[in-house]
Amino acid sequence: MGQAESAAMAVARAVSQERLWQRHMAIAQIGATGRGGVNRQALTPEDTQARKRVLAWAEARGYEAVIDAIGNLFIRRPGRNPEAPPVVAGSHLDSQPTGGNFDGVYGVLAALEAMEAADDVGIATERPLETVVWTNEEGARFQPTTMGSAVFAGALALNAALAATDSAGISVKTALEQMLSSLRITRHREFRFPMAAYLEAHIEQGPLLEERKKKIGVVTRIQGLRWFQVAVFGQEAHAGTTPLRLRRDALAAAVAMIGALEELMRDASDTVRFTVGRFEVFPNSPNTVPSRVVFTIDLRHPESGMLAALGDRVEETCRARAGRCDVKVVETLNAAPTVFDPRIVELVRAASKRQNFPSIDMVSGATHDAKFMARLCPSGMLFVPCAGGVSHNEAESARPDDLAAGARVLAEVLLKLANG
Amino acid sequence: MGQAESAAMAVARAVSQERLWQRHMAIAQIGATGRGGVNRQALTPEDTQARKRVLAWAEARGYEAVIDAIGNLFIRRPGRNPEAPPVVAGSHLDSQPTGGNFDGVYGVLAALEAMEAADDVGIATERPLETVVWTNEEGARFQPTTMGSAVFAGALALNAALAATDSAGISVKTALEQMLSSLRITRHREFRFPMAAYLEAHIEQGPLLEERKKKIGVVTRIQGLRWFQVAVFGQEAHAGTTPLRLRRDALAAAVAMIGALEELMRDASDTVRFTVGRFEVFPNSPNTVPSRVVFTIDLRHPESGMLAALGDRVEETCRARAGRCDVKVVETLNAAPTVFDPRIVELVRAASKRQNFPSIDMVSGATHDAKFMARLCPSGMLFVPCAGGVSHNEAESARPDDLAAGARVLAEVLLKLANG
């Protein structure tokens, strides 16, 4: 065993399950709803307060914070080589309006825990280690989602992000200025600052790890996504007087389309994610044949070829089942899959195995900040189980030992990257 | 040819297409929306004004009006035998909020036209002839529909009807008192007053007559109706992270149920009317697997046996396609078919034939006041075409010659019944 490897294992062992859990509980108090969850939307006083709490823990260790123009916060544990690009890990502290206590928070606290564990066992690294808090990952108050990482990576213009407003008309610019004046961080970081690697730990937000009794999800990629809106146009008619053969029933046509789409999307491996989540009927009256239905399609697949092939057949499939109705299909979103760096993926897989945590390779169904970081540097993710796969929900729940297991794997990988 | 028959034919010939049309246009001005239709909801000042216009035409002929406690208005042309139960025809003057110029109005004006045509050719009848204006047929402002005829026939308690309120909290009792004080009709009629027969002329509100190029629909029955509400319970889940096999997707289950119900309801004769008109999804978000869907079923059939057999299979059909979801099926309405008096039906059929108006036997898909009158006396209906079958719509349209044809058939049948 080399020196880098034994150092990494020592830090992994030094991860404190108790400290990590207590910090989750401390952050959970900020914006607590009283029903077990939090409302800590981006750039609110609660979001600012959560950052201050994390900054206070960092300050106690002597870590320095820098911030960029969209409010992404980087907390640095210096390396022996101060000029070397840092190894970065983190996630976000903002939440959905009825969010849980682990989504995002875990990735930040696990990264900080790895840095502190290294301190606790007195292990230095060649490259600096950093914990990042991305701004507005959730996109609940301000759209789009993953705003901070998108701006950092150059995928979203800063001015566009600053101009976004919430439902009260307050802009990101205004809310961000308030946060910055409260945080009082003087050191500034440029976008696309060079980094050696990026890691993000997250709760799975899905049921697979729990179902398969695994502790670690080795995330190989984030699946690609295509959204469609299908509008079906028929004709309003009296439900009692109009024979079926003379109807142009938009709901009946929409139901036939969805049935055909389900056939199209069926796969034995259960890899395709196909969801009709929104379905609006006009005039939506029990005794009137519907004249119009609008429904959405959320289609995801980890392989860009399959995503293209399936998505490209949506319109023809709908047309073939339109009957006497008209149909208009519009693609509203098209995001390619993100493939994580094979070396990072292998490090996560190997660390899980070495630490005897049962793991499986997984595809992330949800989007994360790691998607944009993968454009800038070798990146990867790991998942830990959450109860029932429930997330974006105040009932979101995770076990202290699972959170610690993920933090230990993260620590080992970060230390290897920082010394490798 | 007997005397009664030749008298009936003379009156039918005396029907004035011009007068009938002009009166429709006069009533159409009362509550006109400026977009070709009317808003003349029950017991509004506009409804009262339309009744006053009809009463003025009646008064000019010397006809006397009586009214009952729910505001049903009866205009009498005396018979030679004043004690004989009258032969009654009519419909209603109230409209939907965006209603047309013929629904209901036609049945009232055609009945009045028959009485006036008899005057014009100086023909007396043995029994009195009456034109009835039923209160609140539409049920738009106050529920239920066909309120006046239901109370008259004893199918709905007067107190229950008077207690119904509109969306502003005004009761039928209050609105009715205002109408009655404005109409100043002193003669009162009891509910279930004996009648010799009841006839109702109406626009078809469906496309069949137009499609088959017929002038008269001989209505043999009003189809029966069963309403169901189906609630499907699944589980909210992330559209990206949850494999299809682990989902409890309420929308997918509802779509499967509707597909199976369509199979169940399929019939070669196209007699079954099956409509899913309302479909509500929760939370109705594009990237969330729906946790709940509620949809309605409107099922109609002219045969009570078929209506029972099909309706009784709705719940098991839904359950069989519920998959991993739960389902609750509630029947919210069950109305048996109304079978019209064969003698009246034959009189309408024969009069159409004698007057060389192409006719077909039809089932009424919609409900009408005749449904309740059929419980009290021999009853029947006839339909005339309306453009595209469009009704309950400001675009509702009918041709002057079609309206006159129906009025001529009505006049012949009324005269035969009044002298038979």
Interface residues (C-beta under 8 A of the other chain):
Chain A: E204 Q205 G206 P207 L208 E211 Q223 L225 W227 E236 A237 H238 A239 G240 T241 T242 P243 L244 R245 L246 D249 L251 A252 V255 A256 I258 G259 E262 D270 V272 R273 F274 T275 V276 G277 R278 F279 E280 V281 N284 S285 P286 N287 T288 V289 P290 T296 D298 R300 S364 G365 A366 T367 G389 S391 H392 N393
Chain B: E204 Q205 G206 P207 L208 E211 Q223 L225 W227 E236 A237 H238 A239 G240 T241 T242 P243 L244 R245 L246 D249 L251 A252 V255 A256 I258 G259 E262 D270 V272 R273 F274 T275 V276 G277 R278 F279 E280 V281 N284 S285 P286 N287 T288 V289 P290 T296 D298 R300 S364 G365 A366 T367 G389 S391 H392 N393
